[in-house]
Amino acid sequence: MSPRPTFARTAMRCATLAVCLPALFATFAVLSTARAATPADSASVHALPRTLEPDPRETHFGPLLMLTDGGENAEAYFSSDGRRLVFQTTRPPYACDRICTLDLATARTTQVSTGLGRTTCAYFYPGDAEILYASTHLGGDTCPPPPDLSRGYVWALYPDYDIFRAPADGGEPVRLTATPGYDAEATISPRGDRIVFTSTRDGDLDIYTMNPDGSDVRRLTTTPGYDGGPFFSPDGRLIVYRAWHPTEPGQLADYRALLAQHLIRPSKLDIWVMNTDGTDQRQVTRLGCASFAPFFHPSGRRIIFSTNYPDPRNREFDLYLVDLDGQNLERVTFTGGFDGFPMWAPDGRTFVFCSNRHDSRPGETNVFVTTWRD
């Protein structure tokens, strides 16, 4: 992908990615023109990075850099040096989600999962030499079937999902979980001392932690219902997560009936926080909608998340900020469709999220990076 060397030198001159962004915008524009006549790299997902302006109401965003174009691209998370993203993508020739990395210094996107089964929820280990992700490949080479939507909108909890540690360049993965049932949604403490993840190993959807090598597994949540999607706070002292604990008549029975079929209906989720040992579990939002994909603001005092508030029947998902005590709810995005999977780079200024905006085909989801403005 010429002119890669020029791009690499530009990135190396920048002290942080936030400082780099103006140069990245300009260089990506050159690369996009150059790549238009260049055959696609066999290890790359088709992408044409380009600069776009946010909605005028999106005052926290600077100019947007669109990094992918086409298919489903989601859960893009920064490396600890802020120079790479790891994300999951479904697009030709992939039949279902694969894990890829995107190098912001070269614009190269490379598949790093095995190419077998279905994958999800990748994350860099501190130091960036290794990644963490979940995969079904030990249960079969082919993609497991999508969930049956005859019972409404549901997510599949494939029981063959296990969590793996692998070299970030795509080497052989090492299995970290080996219990029956779903193990996925794993992320790592900024200090690198614990992994937090979601599992059905004890018969419910609960949050657990373990050592980086998979040892010393500890269960944190026990309330019947779904607890999942956890992330650590910047100081590693708190965990934010999504949860639904059914209380109305029939809800718990319906939840357990779906769970027995390895399904979950995510139509009503709220944001919660707890200490990393599982104590002081407290509900942050009470929106009566589907709220998920939470991540801590760099200050550690606010949480950003995606939700279809105020209409639980709507497919319009936007990003919102909220204080840890549930106060000062603030809408961040205003573009139609889906906006989700937010994350700040370690510099606290560079921000990534995934969105349907500017999609080439209706419903496609792509990765966007911008400079955050508080």
N, C-alpha and C positions, 0 to 999 in steps of 0.2 A: 504494500500500500504506500506508494510514493505520494507525497514527500515526507515519510515518517521521520527521518533524521532531524529535519527542521522542527517538527513538532516536539520531538524528544528534547532538543536543546532548549526550546521555549519553556517547557515544563520544569526542567532542571534549574533554570535561573530563578524560579519562584520559590519564595520561602514557605508559603502555604498555598493550598489550593484556592482559597478565597482571593488571595492576591493574584493567582494565576487566571482566574476566570475571564477577565477581559481579553487576555492573550489567547486563551482557549477558544473563546467565541470567534475571534478573528481567524485563528488557524483552522478551526473546524470548517469555516466557510470555504477556505482554500481547499481543504481536504475533500469536502463534498463535491466541489467542481471537478477535482482531479479524479475522484473515484467513480464519477459517472461513466467514464469510459474504461474502467478497470474491471476485469472479471472478479467475481466475488471469491474471497479466500475460502477454501474448503473448511477451515476451522471457524469461520465467522458466521454470525447471524447477520442477515441483510440489514443494514442500517445506513441512514444518511443524516448524520448530525446537522442540525441547523438552529439558528437563533430565532426566537419568537418572543413577542411581548406578552406579558401576563394581562389578565383582565384588569382594568384600571382600579377596580375595588380590591385587588389582591396586593395590598400595600406592603406586605411583608416580603414580597418577591421582587428581585431585580429581573433583568432579562433572563429568559428561559433557554437552556440548551437542551434540545431534544436529541437523545442519544440512540434511540431505536425507532424503527418505523415498520410496523407490520407484525401481526400475530399477537400473542399474549406474553407480555414481559412484566414481571412483578417481583416484589420483595427484593429490591436492589439495596444493598447495604455496603457501606464504605469499609475499606481496609483501615488499619490503625494509622497508616501514614497518609490517608486521604487521597491516594493516587489510583486506586482501583475500586471497582464495584464488583460484587458477586450477586448474581440474580438468577431467577428461574425463567425459562422461556419455552413456549410451545409455538413452533412455526416450522414450515418445511425446511429440512427433511425430518424434523422431529415429530413423532406421532403423539407424544405427550411431554410434559415438563422435563427439561434438562437443566443442569446447573452450568452456568457460564460465568466467566470473569470478563470485565471490560476495563482495559488499561487506558486511563485518561491521558497518558503520555504518548500513546501510539494509535489510539482509536481502534485497537484490535480487540475483537470479541472472540473468545475461545471456549469451547465446551470443555469442562473439567470433570464432569461426572462420567460414569462408566459407559453411558449410551444404552443401558439396559434398564427395564422397569420404568417406574415413575419416580421423580425426585421432588423435593420441596425444602424450603426453609434453610437456605445456606447462610453461613456467617463466617467471617475471618477469625482465626485465633489471633491473639495479640502477637505482634511480630510478623504476621502476614505470610509466613511460610506454609501454613496449613489452613484448611477450611473445614467447617463442620456442615453436614447436611443430612437429610433423611432420604432414604431410598427403599424401593420395594424389590430391588434387583435380585436379592437372595430368594424371593418367592417366585421368580420367573423372569425370563428375558423380555417378555412382551409387556406392553402397557396394560395395567388393570383397567377394567371397563369403567366408564363414567357412572356416577350414581343414577339410580332410577328416580326420575322426578315425578313419578305418578303420585307421590305423597307430598308434593309441593317442592319448594326450593330447599334442598338439603346439601350438605357437604359430606363427602365420603371420608371415612376414617379407615383407610386400608390397613388391615391387620398385619400385612407384610412390611409395613414401614418400620425400619430401624434407623438408628442414628449412627453416622459414620464420621470418622476423622480421616482426612486425606491430604496429600500434598496439594498446594494451591495451583500447581502446574498441571494437575490432572493425573497424578500417580495412583497407585493401588490404594483403595480405601481400607481402613481398619474398623471393624465393627465395635461399637461401644455399648449397644443394648442388645440383649438376646432373650428378653422375656416375651411370652405370647401377647399379641395385640399391638395396638397402635403406639408407636414412639416417634414423635416428631416435634416441630415448633421449637427447636432448640436455639438458644443464643448464649453468649458467653459474657461473664463479668468483665468490666474494663480492666480489672486487676488480673484477669486470667486464671483465677483460683477456682471458679465454679461454673458449671454449665447448668442452665435452667431449661426445662423442657416439659412437654405435655405427654401423658401416657394413660392408657386404659389398663395397665397391668394389675390394678387392684379392683377392677370391675366398674370404675367410673372414670370420667375425664378429669384428671387432676394434674397439678403442677408438682414437679420434683426437681431436685438439684443433684448433681453428681460432680465428682472430680473431673478434670480435663481428660483423664484416661478411662472414664466410665466407672470408676470405683466409688464406693461410699455414697450410694443412692439414698436420698432422704425425701420422704413425702411431705409436702407443705400444706396442701389443701385437702379437706375431708368432707365439706358440705356437699350433699347430693346435687348434681348438676354439672354444668360445663365450666371448668376453669382452664384457661389456655392462653396462647399467644404472649408469653411473658418476655419482658426485657428488664435489664438492670438499670438503675439510676447511674448518672455519671460518676458518683462516688462509690458505687457498688453496695450501698447500704439498703436500698429498697428495690422492690420488684413491682412493675406495673403489668397488669394483665386484663384480659376480658373475661367476663363471667356471666352466667345465667343460672340462678338457683330457683327452679320452679316451685311455686307455693300454692297456686290455685288448683282446685280439684281437677284431677285428670291430667294435669300438666306433667307431673312426675312420671306417671304411668306411660304417657306418650313418649316422653324423653327416653325412658328405659327401653321401650319397645323399639324405638329407632336405633338406640345404641346397640342393642342386640343384633341389629342388621348392619352394624358398622356405619351408622349415619348420625348426623346431628342437624337439627333445624336452627340456623343462626339468626332467626328473625328478631330476636330480642336479646341483646347483650349490653352490658354496661361495663364501665371501666372501674377497676379496683386497684388498690396498692396494698403492699404488705412489707414487713421486714424480710430480709433474706433468709431468716430462720423460720418463716411462716407465721410469726406472731403479728398481732395488731393488724389483722385483715380488715380493710375498711373500704366501703363503696364510695367512689368519687362522683360518678354521674348517675342520674335517675331520669333518663330521657325517654324511656319506653320505646326505644328504637333499636336498630342494630348498630352498635358502636364497637369498633374493633381496631386492630393495628395501632395500639398506643405506643408512644415513645416519649421519653423525657426531654424537655427543653434543656439546653446546656446548663442553665442555672440550677436545674434540679427542683425548681419550685413550681413548674407548670408541666402539663402533659399535652401533647398533640395527638389527635386520633382521627379516624374516619367514621362518619356516621350518616345515616339517612334521615336524621332529625331535620324538621319536625314531623315528617310523614313516614310512619313505619312501613307503609305499603309502597313507598316510592323507591325507584332505583337510582335516584339522584343521591350520590354520596359526596360529601365535602369534608375538608379538613377543618377541625375546630381545635382551639386551645382552651384549657381550663386549669384553674389553680388546683393544687393537691386537695384542698378542702371542698372542691366542687363549685367554687365561686368564680365569677368573671368569665363566663363562657363567651368565647369570641370566635366568630366565623373567619376562616382564613382564605378558603377558595370559593369561587363563584361561577366557574365555568361548568356548563352542563355536562352530565354524565358522571363518571367515577373519578374521584381523586382519593388516593390512599397510599399506604405503606410509606409513611414519612420517616426521615432520619436525618440528623445532622452529622456531618463529618467531625472528626476530633477537633478541628480548628474552631468549632462552634459557629461558623459563619456560612459554610457551604452546606446546602440542603438538597436532598434528593427525594423525589416522590414519583408515583406512577399514576397515569391519568389516561382517560379516553380522549382528551382534547387533541385537536389537530390530527385525528386518526385518518389513515388512508381508506379504511373500511369501517363502517359502523361497528362499535363494540370492541375494537382493538384497544389494547392497553400498552402504553409505552413509558419509557423511563425519561425523566426530566431532572436536570440539575440547575440550581440557581444560587445566587447570593442572598442570604436571609437578612432582613432588615427588622430589628426589634423596634 
